[in-house]
Amino acid sequence: MSAHPENTHVTHTFAALAKSDAQLAALADHHYSKAVSAERVEAAKAGLEKAGFKVHVVENRGEAFNTIKNLIPAGASVNNAHSTSLEEIGFVTYLKGETAWNNVHATILAESDPAKQAELRRTVGSTVDYYLTSVAAVSEDGKLAHGDLSGSKVGGVSFGAANVIVLAGANKIVKDEKEAFTRTTEFALAAESARARDAYGVPASALIHYEVIRAANPFNPGRIQVVLVKEALGF
Protein backbone atom coordinates (compact mmCIF):
# COMPACT_ATOMS: atom_id res chain seq x y z
CA MET A 1 0.00 0.00 0.00
CA SER A 2 1.25 3.48 -0.84
CA ALA A 3 2.31 5.59 2.13
CA HIS A 4 0.02 8.25 3.50
CA PRO A 5 0.02 10.42 6.64
CA GLU A 6 -1.38 9.14 9.90
CA ASN A 7 -5.07 9.44 10.74
CA THR A 8 -5.16 11.44 13.96
CA HIS A 9 -8.90 10.80 14.47
CA VAL A 10 -8.79 7.04 14.94
CA THR A 11 -11.61 7.03 17.51
CA HIS A 12 -14.00 8.36 14.87
CA THR A 13 -13.65 5.69 12.22
CA PHE A 14 -16.80 3.65 11.68
CA ALA A 15 -15.24 0.53 13.22
CA ALA A 16 -14.19 2.43 16.35
CA LEU A 17 -17.55 4.16 16.76
CA ALA A 18 -19.44 0.88 16.30
CA LYS A 19 -17.48 -0.48 19.27
CA SER A 20 -17.73 2.58 21.50
CA ASP A 21 -21.30 3.72 20.82
CA ALA A 22 -24.10 1.38 21.90
CA GLN A 23 -26.59 3.04 19.57
CA LEU A 24 -24.42 2.26 16.54
CA ALA A 25 -23.46 -1.29 17.53
CA ALA A 26 -26.36 -2.87 15.62
CA LEU A 27 -24.91 -1.56 12.34
CA ALA A 28 -21.36 -2.78 13.01
CA ASP A 29 -21.47 -5.46 10.31
CA HIS A 30 -23.80 -3.64 7.94
CA HIS A 31 -23.12 -4.11 4.24
CA TYR A 32 -22.86 -0.33 3.82
CA SER A 33 -19.69 -0.46 5.91
CA LYS A 34 -18.00 -2.79 3.40
CA ALA A 35 -16.41 -2.13 0.02
CA VAL A 36 -18.38 -3.32 -2.99
CA SER A 37 -16.84 -5.37 -5.78
CA ALA A 38 -14.39 -3.98 -8.32
CA GLU A 39 -17.09 -4.48 -10.97
CA ARG A 40 -19.46 -2.17 -9.09
CA VAL A 41 -16.71 0.40 -8.68
CA GLU A 42 -16.26 0.38 -12.46
CA ALA A 43 -20.02 0.65 -12.92
CA ALA A 44 -20.08 3.74 -10.70
CA LYS A 45 -17.13 5.20 -12.60
CA ALA A 46 -18.94 4.69 -15.89
CA GLY A 47 -22.14 6.21 -14.50
CA LEU A 48 -20.34 9.26 -13.16
CA GLU A 49 -18.44 9.79 -16.40
CA LYS A 50 -21.67 9.52 -18.38
CA ALA A 51 -23.07 12.24 -16.11
CA GLY A 52 -20.09 14.44 -16.99
CA PHE A 53 -17.89 14.08 -13.92
CA LYS A 54 -14.15 13.45 -14.07
CA VAL A 55 -13.36 10.29 -12.12
CA HIS A 56 -10.12 8.88 -10.69
CA VAL A 57 -10.25 5.26 -9.50
CA VAL A 58 -7.48 4.28 -7.08
CA GLU A 59 -6.62 1.12 -5.21
CA ASN A 60 -6.02 2.33 -1.67
CA ARG A 61 -5.68 5.16 0.84
CA GLY A 62 -2.14 6.04 -0.17
CA GLU A 63 -3.06 6.41 -3.83
CA ALA A 64 -6.10 8.46 -2.84
CA PHE A 65 -3.91 10.82 -0.80
CA ASN A 66 -1.43 11.30 -3.64
CA THR A 67 -4.16 11.78 -6.24
CA ILE A 68 -5.86 14.55 -4.29
CA LYS A 69 -2.54 16.19 -3.44
CA ASN A 70 -1.57 16.27 -7.12
CA LEU A 71 -4.92 17.71 -8.21
CA ILE A 72 -4.45 20.93 -6.22
CA PRO A 73 -2.01 23.50 -7.65
CA ALA A 74 0.43 25.39 -5.45
CA GLY A 75 -0.93 28.66 -4.11
CA ALA A 76 -4.58 27.56 -4.21
CA SER A 77 -6.92 28.29 -1.33
CA VAL A 78 -8.26 25.08 0.19
CA ASN A 79 -11.04 24.23 2.61
CA ASN A 80 -12.48 20.91 3.69
CA ALA A 81 -15.79 19.83 5.06
CA HIS A 82 -15.65 17.47 7.98
CA SER A 83 -14.95 14.09 6.40
CA THR A 84 -14.00 10.87 8.14
CA SER A 85 -12.80 9.66 4.74
CA LEU A 86 -10.35 12.56 4.41
CA GLU A 87 -9.21 11.86 7.97
CA GLU A 88 -8.64 8.18 7.21
CA ILE A 89 -6.33 8.85 4.26
CA GLY A 90 -4.35 11.31 6.39
CA PHE A 91 -5.31 14.37 4.40
CA VAL A 92 -6.66 16.28 7.39
CA THR A 93 -3.42 15.55 9.23
CA TYR A 94 -1.48 16.77 6.19
CA LEU A 95 -3.45 20.02 5.97
CA LYS A 96 -2.53 20.86 9.56
CA GLY A 97 1.14 21.05 8.59
CA GLU A 98 3.05 23.13 6.07
CA THR A 99 1.64 22.83 2.55
CA ALA A 100 1.91 24.74 -0.71
CA TRP A 101 -1.71 25.94 -0.28
CA ASN A 102 -3.63 28.52 1.70
CA ASN A 103 -5.50 26.37 4.24
CA VAL A 104 -8.65 28.40 4.87
CA HIS A 105 -9.96 25.76 7.28
CA ALA A 106 -7.15 26.54 9.71
CA THR A 107 -7.99 30.24 9.52
CA ILE A 108 -11.64 29.53 10.29
CA LEU A 109 -10.85 27.33 13.29
CA ALA A 110 -8.43 29.92 14.63
CA GLU A 111 -11.31 32.40 15.05
CA SER A 112 -12.63 32.01 18.61
CA ASP A 113 -15.69 34.24 18.27
CA PRO A 114 -18.60 31.98 17.18
CA ALA A 115 -20.36 34.66 15.12
CA LYS A 116 -17.16 35.67 13.31
CA GLN A 117 -16.26 32.02 12.71
CA ALA A 118 -19.71 31.38 11.22
CA GLU A 119 -19.24 34.36 8.89
CA LEU A 120 -15.86 33.02 7.77
CA ARG A 121 -17.47 29.65 7.02
CA ARG A 122 -20.16 31.39 4.96
CA THR A 123 -17.77 33.61 2.99
CA VAL A 124 -14.18 32.51 2.47
CA GLY A 125 -14.91 28.94 3.57
CA SER A 126 -17.43 28.37 0.81
CA THR A 127 -15.65 30.22 -1.99
CA VAL A 128 -12.20 28.66 -1.98
CA ASP A 129 -10.31 27.48 -5.06
CA TYR A 130 -10.60 23.85 -3.94
CA TYR A 131 -13.22 22.42 -1.59
CA LEU A 132 -12.51 18.90 -0.31
CA THR A 133 -15.27 16.62 0.91
CA SER A 134 -16.82 13.19 0.80
CA VAL A 135 -20.40 12.13 0.16
CA ALA A 136 -22.81 9.69 1.76
CA ALA A 137 -23.49 7.81 -1.46
CA VAL A 138 -22.33 7.41 -5.05
CA SER A 139 -24.81 5.71 -7.34
CA GLU A 140 -23.99 3.40 -10.20
CA ASP A 141 -26.07 5.63 -12.47
CA GLY A 142 -23.82 8.61 -11.76
CA LYS A 143 -25.30 10.58 -8.88
CA LEU A 144 -23.63 12.02 -5.77
CA ALA A 145 -25.68 12.35 -2.56
CA HIS A 146 -24.71 14.10 0.64
CA GLY A 147 -26.07 16.29 3.38
CA ASP A 148 -25.29 18.17 6.56
CA LEU A 149 -26.81 20.02 9.47
CA SER A 150 -25.56 23.59 9.02
CA GLY A 151 -25.56 23.89 5.24
CA SER A 152 -21.90 24.88 5.02
CA LYS A 153 -20.90 21.67 3.25
CA VAL A 154 -23.81 21.61 0.82
CA GLY A 155 -23.30 25.29 0.00
CA GLY A 156 -19.62 24.94 -0.86
CA VAL A 157 -20.17 21.86 -2.99
CA SER A 158 -23.27 22.99 -4.84
CA PHE A 159 -22.00 26.36 -6.03
CA GLY A 160 -19.60 28.33 -3.87
CA ALA A 161 -16.18 26.77 -4.46
CA ALA A 162 -14.36 27.07 -7.78
CA ASN A 163 -13.40 23.39 -7.71
CA VAL A 164 -14.63 20.44 -5.67
CA ILE A 165 -12.83 17.16 -5.00
CA VAL A 166 -15.05 14.37 -3.70
CA LEU A 167 -13.39 11.39 -2.00
CA ALA A 168 -15.51 8.25 -1.75
CA GLY A 169 -14.70 4.73 -0.64
CA ALA A 170 -16.22 1.71 -2.33
CA ASN A 171 -18.56 1.28 0.65
CA LYS A 172 -20.41 4.41 -0.54
CA ILE A 173 -21.53 2.87 -3.84
CA VAL A 174 -25.24 2.17 -4.22
CA LYS A 175 -27.55 1.25 -7.09
CA ASP A 176 -29.48 4.47 -7.65
CA GLU A 177 -30.77 7.72 -6.18
CA LYS A 178 -33.43 5.97 -4.11
CA GLU A 179 -30.85 3.76 -2.42
CA ALA A 180 -28.56 6.78 -1.96
CA PHE A 181 -31.23 8.34 0.26
CA THR A 182 -31.64 5.07 2.16
CA ARG A 183 -27.91 4.80 2.79
CA THR A 184 -27.72 8.44 3.88
CA THR A 185 -30.64 8.36 6.30
CA GLU A 186 -30.36 4.83 7.71
CA PHE A 187 -26.59 4.36 7.86
CA ALA A 188 -24.52 7.51 7.37
CA LEU A 189 -26.67 9.64 9.67
CA ALA A 190 -26.52 7.01 12.41
CA ALA A 191 -22.72 6.89 12.17
CA GLU A 192 -22.39 10.68 12.08
CA SER A 193 -24.66 10.90 15.13
CA ALA A 194 -22.33 8.57 16.99
CA ARG A 195 -19.39 10.78 16.04
CA ALA A 196 -21.30 13.89 17.14
CA ARG A 197 -22.09 12.32 20.50
CA ASP A 198 -18.41 11.69 21.10
CA ALA A 199 -17.06 14.92 19.58
CA TYR A 200 -19.65 17.44 20.72
CA GLY A 201 -21.62 15.78 23.52
CA VAL A 202 -24.95 16.17 21.69
CA PRO A 203 -27.68 13.48 21.46
CA ALA A 204 -27.44 13.15 17.66
CA SER A 205 -26.75 14.92 14.41
CA ALA A 206 -29.50 15.85 11.94
CA LEU A 207 -29.92 15.77 8.18
CA ILE A 208 -31.30 19.27 7.66
CA HIS A 209 -29.79 19.84 4.22
CA TYR A 210 -29.74 17.05 1.64
CA GLU A 211 -28.47 17.33 -1.91
CA VAL A 212 -28.30 15.05 -4.91
CA ILE A 213 -25.96 16.14 -7.69
CA ARG A 214 -27.36 14.39 -10.74
CA ALA A 215 -24.81 15.56 -13.31
CA ALA A 216 -21.85 17.83 -13.82
CA ASN A 217 -22.63 21.51 -14.25
CA PRO A 218 -23.06 22.02 -18.03
CA PHE A 219 -21.49 25.49 -17.73
CA ASN A 220 -18.49 24.21 -15.75
CA PRO A 221 -18.22 20.45 -16.32
CA GLY A 222 -14.74 20.07 -14.83
CA ARG A 223 -15.64 21.67 -11.50
CA ILE A 224 -16.34 18.46 -9.53
CA GLN A 225 -13.85 15.61 -9.62
CA VAL A 226 -14.46 12.29 -7.88
CA VAL A 227 -11.78 10.05 -6.39
CA LEU A 228 -13.16 6.53 -5.96
CA VAL A 229 -11.17 4.21 -3.69
CA LYS A 230 -11.44 0.42 -3.87
CA GLU A 231 -11.53 0.26 -0.08
CA ALA A 232 -14.04 1.13 2.62
CA LEU A 233 -13.61 4.69 3.86
CA GLY A 234 -15.68 6.71 6.27
CA PHE A 235 -19.43 6.42 6.50
Residue pairs with C-beta under 8 A, 6 or more apart in sequence:
1 60
1 61
1 62
2 60
2 61
2 62
2 63
2 65
2 66
3 62
4 61
4 62
4 64
4 65
4 66
4 89
4 90
5 65
5 90
5 91
5 93
5 94
6 90
6 93
7 13
7 87
7 88
7 89
7 90
7 92
7 93
8 87
8 92
8 93
9 84
9 87
9 92
10 16
11 17
11 20
11 198
12 84
12 87
12 195
12 198
12 199
13 84
13 88
13 234
14 33
14 84
14 191
14 232
14 234
14 235
15 28
15 33
17 24
17 191
17 194
17 195
17 198
18 24
18 25
18 27
18 28
18 33
18 194
19 25
19 28
20 194
20 198
21 194
21 197
21 198
23 190
23 193
23 194
23 197
24 190
24 191
24 193
24 194
27 33
27 187
27 190
27 191
30 187
32 171
32 183
32 187
32 188
32 235
33 171
33 187
33 232
33 235
34 171
34 232
35 169
35 170
35 171
35 230
35 231
35 232
36 170
36 171
36 173
38 230
40 140
40 170
40 173
41 57
41 170
41 173
41 228
41 230
42 57
43 140
44 138
44 139
44 140
44 142
44 173
44 228
45 55
45 57
45 228
47 139
47 140
47 141
47 142
47 143
48 55
48 138
48 142
48 144
48 226
49 55
49 142
50 142
51 141
51 142
51 143
51 214
51 215
51 216
52 215
52 216
52 218
52 221
53 142
53 144
53 215
53 216
53 224
53 225
53 226
54 222
54 224
54 225
54 226
55 225
55 226
55 227
55 228
56 67
56 225
56 226
56 227
56 228
57 228
57 230
58 64
58 67
58 227
58 228
58 229
58 230
59 229
59 230
59 231
60 229
60 230
60 231
61 88
61 89
61 90
61 229
61 231
61 233
62 89
63 229
64 89
64 167
64 227
64 229
64 233
65 89
65 90
65 91
65 94
67 227
68 89
68 91
68 132
68 165
68 167
68 227
69 91
69 94
71 130
71 165
71 225
72 78
72 101
72 129
72 130
72 165
74 100
74 101
75 100
75 101
75 102
76 101
76 102
76 128
76 129
76 130
77 101
77 102
77 104
77 124
77 128
77 129
77 130
78 95
78 99
78 101
78 102
78 103
78 104
78 105
78 128
78 129
78 130
78 131
78 132
79 103
79 104
79 105
79 108
79 124
79 125
79 126
79 128
79 130
79 131
79 132
79 156
79 161
80 86
80 91
80 92
80 95
80 105
80 131
80 132
80 133
81 131
81 132
81 133
81 134
81 148
81 152
81 153
81 156
81 157
82 153
83 92
83 132
83 133
83 134
83 167
83 234
84 134
84 195
84 233
84 234
84 235
85 134
85 167
85 168
85 169
85 233
85 234
86 92
86 132
86 133
86 134
86 167
87 93
87 234
88 233
88 234
89 167
89 229
89 233
91 132
91 167
95 103
95 105
95 106
96 103
96 106
101 130
104 124
104 125
104 128
105 125
107 120
107 124
108 117
108 120
108 121
108 124
108 125
109 117
111 117
111 120
121 150
121 152
122 152
122 155
125 152
125 156
126 152
126 155
126 156
126 160
126 161
127 156
127 160
127 161
127 162
128 156
128 161
128 162
129 161
129 162
129 163
130 161
130 162
130 163
130 164
130 165
131 156
131 157
131 160
131 161
131 163
131 164
131 165
132 164
132 165
132 167
133 146
133 153
133 156
133 157
133 164
133 165
133 166
133 167
134 146
134 166
134 167
134 168
134 172
134 233
134 234
135 144
135 145
135 146
135 166
135 168
135 172
136 145
136 146
136 147
136 172
136 180
136 183
136 184
136 188
136 235
137 143
137 144
137 145
137 146
137 172
137 173
137 174
137 179
137 180
137 181
137 183
137 184
137 188
138 144
138 145
138 168
138 172
138 173
138 174
138 180
138 226
138 228
139 145
139 173
139 174
139 175
139 176
139 177
139 179
139 180
140 173
140 174
140 175
140 176
141 175
141 176
141 177
142 214
142 215
143 176
143 177
143 180
143 212
143 213
143 214
144 166
144 212
144 213
144 224
144 226
145 177
145 180
145 181
145 183
145 184
145 210
145 211
145 212
145 213
146 153
146 154
146 157
146 184
146 210
146 211
147 153
147 154
147 184
147 207
147 208
147 209
147 210
147 211
148 154
148 207
148 208
148 209
149 205
149 206
149 207
149 208
149 209
150 208
150 209
151 208
151 209
153 209
154 209
154 210
154 211
156 164
157 164
157 166
157 211
157 213
157 224
158 211
158 213
162 223
163 222
163 223
163 224
163 225
164 223
164 224
164 225
165 224
165 225
165 226
165 227
166 224
166 225
166 226
166 227
167 227
167 229
167 233
168 226
168 227
168 228
168 229
168 233
169 228
169 229
169 231
169 232
169 233
169 234
170 228
170 229
170 230
170 231
170 232
171 232
171 233
171 234
171 235
172 183
172 233
172 234
173 228
174 180
174 182
174 183
177 212
177 214
180 212
181 210
184 207
184 210
185 207
187 235
188 235
189 205
189 206
189 207
191 235
192 205
192 235
193 203
193 204
193 205
195 205
196 202
196 204
196 205
197 203
197 204
213 224
216 222
216 223
216 224
217 223
217 224
